[in-house]
Amino acid sequence: MIYADNAATTKMSEAAIQTMTALFQEAWGNPSSLYGHGQEAKEVLEKAREEIAAVIGAQSQEILFTSGGSEADNQAIRSAAALGAKKGKRHIVSTAFEHHAVLHTLKKLEEEGFEVTLLPVHENGIVRPEEVAAAIREDTCLVTVMFANNEIGTIQPIREIGAICREKGVLFHTDAVQAVGHLPIDVNADNIDMLSASAHKFHGPKGVGFLYVRKGIRLTNLIEGGAQERGKRAGTENVPGNAAMATALRETASQMPETTARLTVIRDRIIRGLSEIPHAALNGDAERRLPSNINFCFEGIEGESLLLLLDDKGICASSGSACTSGSLDPSHVLLAIGRVHDVAHGSLRLSIGEDITEEEADYIVRSVKDVVAYLRSFSPIWRDLTEGKKQFIL
């Protein structure tokens, strides 16, 4: 099997597994307890917090443990909205291709009387800082722009956008779920006020993540109860999970330069091969993208059929975000960059992992070429295109 869906989830690293399993026996106490065994668990928890903070240039007290990226997104956005509302500021700027954890939260806020401006991302899948600047108003309380897109992998000009927000006195949040562990991040140099991350995207366990919150920003609680996480997230902390997350992040960050260089070469090798398929197009900028991400549209086929046939060939891939894989609607990300519905339906996302070989990359290219040709051979849409009854778009 060739696993090429790492944007959906990654396999836990051996180091993370060892950390987690050992702590199930060694530090199972409640970190809120005052006796020794509880304080041992607390020490493990705080060490994990320090290790995570160090990777992104933060202070340990600025790291809040969560259940994952979706919770972190929700808490960051709702907190900024609440702070803004107290000052009479009820306008939020975001983009049309954010993850649904952001878009659905913004939709809820609209129902509560907030106004949301969703910026276009253009054909290359990159947000333009000057358009962010133009969208900010006197009543803007938050700008939220993802660090790297989960479907097309494009990396956004976060540092420039953050600088604009800092100059205008507007809070800046970034959903960095796809970026943490895979791209260099310095929350201070990047002018980030809040950042969301999820462990299972960088070889940690599912069900844990973190929210970076710049010191001085007051959070709104999503979960009420105990005083855990400085009173901002009730519930006994998952000590083994959070420690395993720290282990995984420390490991991926230390290997990032070598991993990035190697994956970029293989990514571009696959892109070159798939570009040979007639009436196919790469989605998103060819260079300013995650080193692991390849996303194509193939005219005249359905993405679901492509995935099933690739699965038969031992290749695990996706047609878009795992969170919407059960939907029959085309990807909102592809629509946001200008792909029409018929083309967006024929999409393929490959997100390769560190262990992929050149031979496996070549096998992926051959397999996709074969499957696309096979699906087109009996596609009525493809027949209409080749017979001139419809016009090619790609």
N, C-alpha and C positions, 0 to 999 in steps of 0.2 A: 504493500500500500504506500502511495505517495500522498502525504498529508499537505495540502496546499490551501488551508483555510485558517491560517493562524490569526487572521483579523477577527475571526469569530471566537476562538479560544486557543490557548497554547497548552501543550503538554507540560505538566509540572516538572521542574528540574529535579534531579536526584538530590541536590543539596537542599532544596526547599522541602522535599519529602522527608529527608532525614531530620531536618529541623522540626518539622511539624510532628512527626511520629515520636520523636524523643520527648518533646514537651507534653505530649498527651500523658506521659508517665511522670515526668520530672517537674512540671510546673502547671498542675491542674487546679491549683488553688484559685480563689476569687481575688483578683488584684485590688479589690476595694477593702479586703479584710486587713485588720491591723496585726494579726499574729504572723509569725515567721513565714509560714507556707504561703500565705496570701501576699506578703511583701516580696517573696522570691518571684512570684508570678508578676508582680508589679514591676520589678526590676527588669524582667525579660521584656515586658511591654514597653517600658520607657527606652530600653536599648534599641528596640525595633523602631521606635519613633525617631530616635536620634539618627539611626542609619538611613532611614528614608529621607529625613530632612537634609542630610549631608549630600545625598545624590542630586537634589534639586536646588541646593544653595539656600535652604530655609533654616529657620530655628526650630528646634524640636517642639516647642510649645505652639508652633504654627501648624502642626500636623494633627488632624482629627481623623480617627479611624471610623470607617463606614462599612456598609455591606457591599459596596462596589461603586462603580461610576455613576449609575443612575441616581442613587441616593445622594451622592456628592453633588451632582448637577442640580438636583432639586433643592438641596439646602442652600447652595451658593446663590442660585437665582432668586429664591424666595427671600433670602436674607437681604440681598441687595434691594429687592422690591420693597420690603418692609422699611428699610432705612430711607429709601427714596420717598415713600409715601408720607413719612413723618415730616419731610421737608417740602411736601407738595410736588414732588417730582415723580411722575408716573409714566415715563416713557423709557422704553428699552430698545436697544439696537442689537440685532443678531443677523444671521444669514439664512438663506433659503435651503442650505444643504446640511444643517446641523443634525446631529443624532436626535432621534425622537424623544429621548430623555430631556433634551433641551426644548425642542419644538412643542411637545405636549405640555410641558410646564408653562411655557410662554402662552400657549392657548388658554390654559386655565387662568392665567393672570389677566388676559384680555377679558375673560368673562367677569373678572373682578374689577374691571374699570381701568386697567392699564392699557396703554397704546404701544404696539410693537411694530417696529420697522424691520423687515427682513430684506437685507441687501442681496442683490444678485451676485453670483460668483463667476459669471462669464464662462466662455467655452473652455478655457484652460483650467478651470476649477480653482482659481486663486482669487481671494478677496482683495480688493484694492484699498489700501489705507486711506487714500484721498476721499473715497466714497464713505468710509467710516467717519472721517472727520466732518464731511458735509452733512451726514445724517444726525450727528450729535446736536442736541438742542439745549436750551436753558433748563428744560424740565427732564433731561435724560438722567436716569439714575444708574444705568448699567449698560455696558457693552459686553456681549458674550459671543466669542468666536472660537471655534474648535482649532486645536493646534495642528492636527492632521486629520484629513477626512477618512472615515472608516470604510468607505466603499472605493473611492478612486485614489486614495492615498496622497492627495496633494497637501503639501506643507504650506501653511499660511504665514504671512509676514507678522508674526506675533509681536516681535520686539517693536516694530514700527507702530503697530496698532496700540500696543500698550503705552508707548510714549505719547501718542495722541491723547489717549484717555487720561494719562497722568497730567498732561498739560492743561486739559480741560476740566480736571477735577471730577472725573467720572470713574466709578469702579469698573475694573476689567476682569472678567472671568474667562477662563479657557477650559473647554473639555479636552483634556490631554490624554484620554484613555488609550488612543492609538500611538501616542508619542512617548509617554513615559517608559523608560527602559530601552527605547529604540532611537531616540534623538537627544542630543545634548540640550539640557534645560537648566537655566539659572533664573529663578523667579525674580531676582533683583535686577539683573541685567536685562531680562526680558520684560520688565515693567508689569509683572503679573500680580494681581491682588488676590485672586482665588483660582485654584486649579484642581481639577478632578482626575482621579486615576483609579484603575481597577487591576487587582493582582493577577487575574487569570489571563491578562493580555501580555504579561511578561514572565510567564512560566511560574507564577505563584498559584495558590489555590483559589477556587471560585468562592464567592460569598464574602470576600473582604476587599476593601479598597481604602482610599484616603482622600481627604479634602485638605488642600493647603489653604490657609486663610491668613493673610497678612495681619500682623499684630496690630490691634486697635480697631479691627472691623468686628462689629457685633453681629453674631449669628442669631437667626431665628430657629428655634428648636422644631424639628419634625417629629421627634419622639420624646414624649414627656415621661418622667419617672424618677429614676435615681440621678445621682450627681456624677455619673461617669463622664469621661471626656470633658472635664472642666464644666460639667453641667450642661453641655450642648448636645449630647446624644446619650439618652438613657439606655441602659441595658448592659449586662455584664460583658466585658470585652472578650473577644475571641483571641486569647493569648497565643495558642499555637498557630492559628491562621495568620495573625498579624506578624508574628515572628518569621513565619515562612515567607510572607510577602516581602519582608525586609531582606531576607536571604536571597530571594529570587531577584530583587531589584539591584542589590549590591553586585550580584554575579553578572547580570546582563549589562549593567553600567560599566563594569570593569572590562568586559569583552566587546563593548560597543564599537570602538574604532576598527578592530579586525573584522567583526561581523558585518558592519556597514560596507566596508570595502569589498568583501567577498560576495555579499548578497547583491550589491549594485551590479557587479559584473554578470551574475547569473540572471538577475532581473532583466537587464538589457539584452541578454542573449535570448530570453524567452520573448521579449517584446519584438525583437528583430524577426524571430521566426514566425510569430503570429501575424506580423504586419504583411507577410507574404500572402496571406489569405485574401482573395479578392473581396472588395466591398466590406472590409473590416476597418475598425478605427479604434485607436487607443483613447481611453477616456482620461482626461486630466493631463496636466503638463508632463512632458516626457522626462524632464530632469528634476523638477522641484516636487519630488514625490518620495514616499517612504521607500527605503531600499528593498522592502519585501513585497511591494504591491504592483500587481499587473491587472488592469481592468480594460476589457475590450467589449465592443459591440460588434455583432455579426449580423448583417442584414439578411432577412429571409428565414430566420429560424426562431425558435422559442428557447429561452434560457433554461427552463425546467427540463426539457428533453435533453439538452446538452449536458446538464449536470448528471442526469440519470445514466446516460451512456458513458460518460467519463467515469462514473462510479463503477460501472461494469468493467472498465479498464484499470481499476485500482487507483483512481485519482479522486481525492476529496477536494472539492472546490465549492464555490458559491456563485449565486447570481446577484448578490448584493448583501446588505446587512443581515446577519443571522436573526436579528430581532424582528425582521419583517419577511422572513423566508416563507412563511405560510400565506402571504398575501398574493393575490393575483394581479394587483396593481403594479405598474412599472415603478422602478426606483425613483423616489423624489429627488435623489441626488442627481441622477442622470437627466431628469427633466429640468432640474435647476441649471445644468450646464448647456441646455439647449437641444438635447436629444429628443426626437419626437417619439410618441408612444410605441409605434411599430418597431423602431430601432432599439429603444430602451428595453423592450421585452427580450431581445436577443443578447443579453449581456452575460459576461463571465468575469468573476473576480477570482484571481489567484493570489494568495498571500503566502509566500514561501517561508520556510523556516531555516534556521541556521545549519541544519544537517543535510540540506538538499545537495545533491551532486550534479555535475554537468550532464552526466548520463541521464539522470532523472529529468532534468530540465529539457533535454532533447526529446525524451519520451513524451513529456507533456505536450510539446509542440507538435510532434507527429500525431499524437492521439487527438488533439483538438482539430487539427487539419482534417483527419479522417472522419471524425464525427460531424463536423460542420458540412463537409462534402456529402456525407450520407443523409443528413437531415434535409439538406437543400435538394437532394435528388427526388424527393417526393413532396416537397413543400409547394402548395398552390401559390403562395405569395412569391416564392422564388421563381416559379414558372411565369407568373405575370410580369415580374421584373425583367427576366431574360427575354421574354417575348415582346417587350415594349409596351405592355398594357399599363404598367405603372413605371414611374421614374425612380431610378436609384437615388438614394439619399447619400449614402456613403461612397 
